[in-house]
Amino acid sequence: MVNTFLVHLNYTESAKLLDHKRLPNQRREAFQILCHIQRLKAIGTYLQQPLPSDPYLWYDWIRKIIREYRKISADQDGRLVRINQQWQFISNKDPSILPETVELEIVYGYIYHPAVLMWLGYEESLKEYLTAHITISIARGVKNNMQCYETHNATRPPWTLDPSFITRHRTILLQKEIDRHETPWYQHIPDFIDPLTPKRYFWPFTPSLGPTARNQGESDPNGKYRVRIKITIKLK
């Protein structure tokens, strides 16, 4: 599942607290989310549809620009064709393979996932999160070929400074460890869990919430947000 665990207010300290399995995984998850955001904003720029200021409109914005992008990319026969290099924005394939390909199907999943929504507009802070997890992974002896980013005074998403958000992630990780009979890690960290904390993810900016419930942010990440877009590019 696409997610970025945060178990401490400081990104580096949070990375240090993660177990050996999840720590390196966070590099991949954060990088995937970063790629999603960069491509979405590129499409928005191309369509002259900038990211709305209200984060609770972001989900609808994603659906709208993807729908419009697919529409302008279709020829009269309804086939999706390559228009210059635009397809790269929504492709996770290396563009170098395109000239050799007769028909290429691109499956682009998780683009509507709330983990993408909550980092939209905060790419520089996400780069800090990614770099922190790369650095700690290397310190633990994990092989790495991922890029670290230099950022300065990046604006933090408000939810990363919310202690209740941190506590929820701690509770969830500890519960996963117990339920899956994993080698104890979080069980050895003092005060890692609050028994009164709900054992559900907190998803900021989820569109299913009304204005009166926005601060609650509870949602099922494996429900309607797990949308996969299939795009077939046929070369002429």
PyMOL commands that set and color helices and strands:
alter all, ss='L'
color gray80, all
select helices_A, chain A and resi 11-17+22-46+55-72+86-90+95-100+114-117+123-139+158-161+163-179+186-188+211-213
alter helices_A, ss='H'
color red, helices_A
select strands_A, chain A and resi 103-109+228-234
alter strands_A, ss='S'
color yellow, strands_A
deselect
rebuild
show_as cartoon
